[in-house]
């Protein structure tokens, strides 16, 4: 499964997340929503069997800054530990999360920096969505 296939599957399963018209109006180009991009990074960690930001950035073609911000948030919430992603709360053998399961989207929000897991080490987070947009507009 490629990063593009993951992105397409997420867009198909969750069509309401990305509003291409709104993105076009505000940024001048149609672009996926940062939360879809975060989901691509999280699922890519499962596909590749690693949480290494450099490998994930290379695989997904997102910036290293963006992937490192997601990694910092996931590590802070103890969902990425020792190079492994603890996705046991939602992963059921299929790379795509069950649509009715909220846990995957909680992980996306943790990766974004807008939610902390109760096991988080600190209250400090990185705004990976802001980094995503700055990378796209910069």
FENHUTA-V222391 format. One record per pair of residues at least 24 apart in sequence whose ideal C-beta (glycine too) atoms are under 10 Angstrom apart, sorted by sequence separation. I is the first residue (numbers start at 1). J is the second residue. D is the distance in whole Angstrom. If there is no record, write none. Layout:
I|J|D / I|J|D
This chain:
38|62|9 / 51|75|8 / 7|32|6 / 10|35|9 / 11|36|6 / 14|39|8 / 37|62|6 / 41|66|8 / 45|70|9 / 10|36|5 / 13|39|10 / 41|67|6 / 45|71|9 / 10|37|9 / 53|80|10 / 79|106|10 / 8|36|10 / 10|38|10 / 11|39|10 / 34|62|10 / 38|66|9 / 41|69|10 / 42|70|8 / 51|79|9 / 52|80|10 / 55|83|10 / 79|107|6 / 89|117|10 / 7|36|6 / 10|39|5 / 11|40|10 / 37|66|7 / 38|67|10 / 41|70|5 / 45|74|8 / 51|80|4 / 77|106|10 / 6|36|9 / 7|37|8 / 9|39|9 / 10|40|7 / 37|67|9 / 41|71|8 / 50|80|10 / 51|81|8 / 77|107|9 / 80|110|10 / 9|40|9 / 38|69|9 / 51|82|9 / 52|83|7 / 79|110|7 / 80|111|9 / 86|117|10 / 7|39|8 / 8|40|10 / 10|42|10 / 34|66|8 / 38|70|6 / 42|74|8 / 51|83|5 / 78|110|10 / 79|111|8 / 6|39|8 / 7|40|5 / 10|43|8 / 37|70|9 / 41|74|9 / 50|83|6 / 51|84|7 / 74|107|8 / 77|110|5 / 86|119|10 / 3|37|10 / 6|40|5 / 9|43|8 / 45|79|10 / 49|83|9 / 50|84|8 / 51|85|6 / 73|107|10 / 76|110|8 / 77|111|9 / 5|40|10 / 6|41|9 / 38|73|9 / 45|80|7 / 49|84|8 / 50|85|9 / 51|86|10 / 4|40|9 / 6|42|9 / 7|43|9 / 34|70|10 / 38|74|10 / 49|85|9 / 73|109|9 / 74|110|6 / 77|113|10 / 3|40|6 / 6|43|5 / 7|44|10 / 42|79|9 / 48|85|10 / 73|110|6 / 74|111|6 / 76|113|9 / 3|41|9 / 5|43|10 / 6|44|6 / 42|80|9 / 45|83|9 / 46|84|10 / 70|108|9 / 73|111|5 / 77|115|8 / 79|117|6 / 45|84|9 / 46|85|6 / 72|111|9 / 73|112|7 / 77|116|6 / 78|117|7 / 3|43|9 / 6|46|10 / 45|85|4 / 70|110|9 / 71|111|8 / 73|113|5 / 76|116|8 / 77|117|4 / 78|118|10 / 79|119|8 / 3|44|6 / 6|47|7 / 44|85|10 / 46|87|6 / 70|111|4 / 72|113|9 / 73|114|9 / 76|117|8 / 77|118|9 / 78|119|5 / 79|120|10 / 1|43|8 / 2|44|9 / 5|47|10 / 43|85|9 / 45|87|8 / 69|111|8 / 70|112|8 / 73|115|9 / 77|119|6 / 78|120|7 / 1|44|9 / 42|85|7 / 69|112|9 / 70|113|9 / 73|116|8 / 74|117|9 / 76|119|9 / 77|120|5 / 78|121|7 / 3|47|8 / 43|87|9 / 67|111|10 / 69|113|7 / 73|117|10 / 76|120|5 / 77|121|8 / 1|46|10 / 2|47|9 / 3|48|10 / 42|87|7 / 46|91|7 / 75|120|10 / 76|121|5 / 77|122|10 / 1|47|5 / 75|121|8 / 76|122|6 / 73|120|9 / 76|123|9 / 42|90|10 / 43|91|9 / 47|95|6 / 76|124|7 / 77|125|9 / 42|91|10 / 46|95|6 / 76|125|7 / 76|126|9 / 44|95|9 / 73|124|9 / 43|95|5 / 72|124|9 / 73|125|5 / 3|56|9 / 6|59|10 / 7|60|8 / 43|96|7 / 72|125|8 / 73|126|6 / 6|60|8 / 7|61|10 / 43|97|8 / 72|126|5 / 73|127|9 / 74|128|10 / 3|58|10 / 42|97|9 / 71|126|9 / 73|128|7 / 3|59|6 / 4|60|9 / 69|125|9 / 70|126|8 / 72|128|9 / 2|59|8 / 3|60|4 / 4|61|9 / 39|96|10 / 69|126|4 / 71|128|9 / 2|60|9 / 3|61|6 / 39|97|8 / 68|126|8 / 69|127|7 / 70|128|5 / 3|62|8 / 69|128|4 / 70|129|10 / 66|126|10 / 68|128|9 / 69|129|9 / 43|104|9 / 65|126|9 / 67|128|8 / 69|130|9 / 70|131|9 / 42|104|8 / 66|128|6 / 69|131|5 / 70|132|9 / 65|128|9 / 66|129|9 / 68|131|9 / 69|132|9 / 66|130|10 / 67|131|9 / 39|104|7 / 42|107|6 / 66|131|5 / 39|105|8 / 42|108|7 / 45|111|10 / 62|128|10 / 65|131|5 / 66|132|5 / 38|105|10 / 41|108|9 / 65|132|9 / 66|133|10 / 39|107|8 / 40|108|10 / 42|110|9 / 63|131|7 / 66|134|9 / 38|107|8 / 39|108|5 / 42|111|6 / 62|131|10 / 63|132|8 / 65|134|8 / 66|135|6 / 35|105|8 / 38|108|5 / 41|111|7 / 62|132|8 / 65|135|7 / 66|136|10 / 37|108|9 / 38|109|8 / 63|134|9 / 64|135|10 / 36|108|9 / 38|110|9 / 39|111|8 / 63|135|5 / 35|108|5 / 38|111|4 / 62|135|8 / 63|136|9 / 34|108|9 / 35|109|8 / 37|111|9 / 38|112|6 / 37|112|10 / 38|113|10 / 63|138|10 / 35|111|9 / 34|111|10 / 35|112|6 / 34|112|7 / 35|114|9 / 14|96|10 / 13|96|6 / 14|97|9 / 12|96|9 / 13|97|8 / 13|98|10 / 14|99|8 / 9|95|8 / 10|96|7 / 13|99|6 / 9|96|5 / 10|97|9 / 41|128|9 / 17|105|9 / 6|95|7 / 5|95|9 / 6|96|8 / 14|104|10 / 38|128|6 / 14|105|9 / 17|108|9 / 37|128|9 / 38|129|8 / 37|129|9 / 34|127|10 / 35|128|10 / 1|95|6 / 10|104|10 / 14|108|10 / 34|128|7 / 35|129|7 / 38|132|8 / 1|96|9 / 34|129|4 / 37|132|6 / 33|129|9 / 34|130|8 / 36|132|10 / 34|131|9 / 35|132|9 / 10|108|10 / 34|132|4 / 37|135|10 / 33|132|9 / 34|133|7 / 37|136|10 / 32|132|9 / 31|132|9 / 34|135|10 / 31|133|9 / 34|136|9 / 32|136|10 / 31|136|6 / 27|133|7 / 31|137|10 / 26|133|9 / 29|136|8 / 28|136|10 / 29|137|9 / 27|136|7 / 28|137|8 / 23|133|10 / 27|137|6 / 26|137|10 / 23|136|9
